[in-house]
Amino acid sequence: MKLSESARAVFAVLAEAGTATRPQLAAGAGLSKPTVSSAVAELESAELAAHSGTVSGGTGRSAAVYGLGPAAGAVLAVDLGPSHTRVRGCALDGTLLAHGTGLREESADTVRKALDALPAGAPLRAVVVAVGDVAARDRQGVATRPATAKAGPAYDAMAVALPPGAPVHLENNVNCAALAELHEGAARGRDTFGYLRIGVGIGLGIVVGGHVLSGANGAAGEVARLPYPWDDGTEPRHEALEAHMGSRSLLGRAAEAWQGTDGPCPRTVERLFALADEGHGTARAVVDRHAADIGRLAAAVTAVLDPGLLVLGGGTGAYPQLLPGVRAELARLSWPTDVVSSMVGDNGTVAGASRLAVAHGRQTVTGGMRAKH
């Protein structure tokens, strides 16, 4: 069913607000009350809006309250992480309808359970899948599948659980986490910043003016591709910086530095940082060196973007023990820039992906029309 322009405008306001009266819809859409009444009737007929109660005004009169109807549907967000898959299902007003976490190899089952928890018969308006590399895009600039083998097999295994014809959008996982930091994390109130993820791999989410910068190839922020090492007589290698800064290399450096009197060598990043926090000398030295490496990467980012704020996240980057060393090295090499730890944790990527999924889902109804602010 094709909606009128006024109905699409009213739906955009209703989806943004969750619930609203007709006067509120009129104010939000910038339309007259008679036009809004007709638009609401159109939306109710299409089951895109539904009467959800009444509210009493200051004059004693009651006003009808409207919410989204069953035909508005739902969206799904999937984070294909390095070890776990996290899923969220949401209504088009952002209400959480389903969520789940499972091992990466069980991604299809995790997705199926979330889909089963969505309201029966609700159309699936959009699916956003957060992966590590979405540089493979069609002629319209829409990512079609993961560009590298890092996420490809996991994506293929997960995709079998999606309904046939489901509208799937691939998004960079670091960009999704940056969105979560912008709206509900460490970057609230800052419309320009960088989200630097350090974990198994490395990546940068760039937010400028409240919007994520994706780049001409969808690869903005792929700091893994920075030339490294870069020195006299040394040839840079493909993604060598990521190999140097990833968690596997960090644990490898710990093993090389470990002395016979240091006790058992840590086998996980968690144990390494716990020992450093306890004052273990070798662990502290390894962590300090890692902080300096991150500080040098932060200096490169600052030199190009001057973001004013860097948020450190990821399986390694979010540890607050890194902050003093990162800040000191950045201050030594560049100009003043705030550096803080992530506040969204492991769920940041799926939280950001769900915001994008809701936006895509609304566009299927409104044709891209947005609520006025």
ABEGO torsion letter per residue (X at the ends): XBBBAAAAAAAAAAAAAGBBBAAAAAAAAGBBAAAAAAAAAAAAAAGABBBAEBBBBAAGBBBBBBBBBAAAEBBBBBBBBAABBBBBBBBAAGBBABBBBBBAAAAAAAAAAAAAABBBGBBBABBBBBBABAABBBAAGBBABBABAAAAAAAAAAAAABBBGBBBBBBBAAAAAAAAAAAABAABGBABBBBBBBBABBBBBBBBGGBBBAEAAGABGBAAABBOBBBBGBBBBBGAAAAAABAAAAAAAAAAABBAAAEBBBABAAAAAAAAAAGBAAAAAAAAAAAAAAAAAAAAAAAAAGAGBBBBBEAAAABAAAAAAAAAAAAAABBBBBBBBBAAEAAAAAAAAAAAAAAAAAAAAAGGBBBBX
